[in-house]
Amino acid sequence: MYQNQQQHPKEETSSSWSKEKDAVGLPGGIAIVIHLLMVAAILYGFTSGMIFMAALLSFVLLFTLGGYFTVAPGESFVLMTFGKYVGTVKKNGIFWALPWASKQRISLRTRTLNGQQLKVNDSIGNPIEIACVIVWKVTDTYRATFEVQNYESFVGMQSETAIRHIAATHPYDSDDDKAISLRRNASDVCDDLVKEIQLRLAPAGVTVTDASLSHLAYAPEIAGAMLRRQQAAAVISARQRIVEGAVGMVEMALQRIQERKIVEMSEAQKAAMVANLMTVLCSEHSVQPVVNTNVQP
């Protein structure tokens, strides 16, 4: 036999909350002892001439032997009788329930979904390739069994939909440092992805524990153009830094010369010095110095 032990306290007030409840089958040890006593009674009935009783007990014994089931660590069994949900057995061990009770095994172990590579458009319309690895597990056996047709297929389809939605709401890359992009802000994107997938998988009683991008790249048809664009952006950024540094060095040189009164220079001489220093500091190649020997006293 089995009995309900505990029912979710929120089931009575809202159907959106969990309807899962615990059920415990008859401990296997007690059931084995009862069956051994039945075997002894059958043998005694046949030897003492009580054939009808022995035959009846034999039929009952054979019929009830089908009620045993074993719950391994990380597994559970959903019990139903005549189409009615009785409860879920999560305690480990061997148990016995009524033979006509349906027993569906549900794994509670953590699983990994290695999503296939998807081709989608990011928020600015660039075609990209993206794939994600999702870590999930069943936490509500009632919803996983009765709320969806196949919870494993449901996880795969809804995860793919969530990935497409997240990719479509973020750019692959962005020049704005404050904007969240798929390439630069992978951790933030994965956090949003976990929330998105969890919201979609809640009806199936599934909890998402982690999500990470396993593949992210531009689509082949624009990969070359985007690579040149990234290279150009890197060159521009480097040039900006070089110019900023050169301006600071020229300013410091003029200030030091003026403070220490090394030489008195006119505005034209200062402009020439600035031009020469900027040429030297910003040039990509080594500059050959030219010595001016025509010094005016």
Secondary structure, 3 states (H helix, E strand, C coil): CEEEEEECCCCCCCCCCCCCEEEEEEEHHHHHHHHHHHHHHHHHHHHHCCHHHHHHHHHHHHHHHHHEEEECCCEEEEEEECCEEEEEECCCEEEECCCCCEEEEEECCCEEEECCCEEEECCCCCEEEEEEEEEEEECCHHHHHHHCCCHHHHHHHHHHHHHHHHHHCCCCCCCCCCCCCCCCCHHHHHHHHHHHHHHHHHHHCEEEEEEEEEEEEECHHHHHHHHHHHHHHHHHHHHHHHHHHHHHHHHHHHHHHHHHCCCCCCHHHHHHHHHHHHHHHHCCCCCCCCCCCCCCC
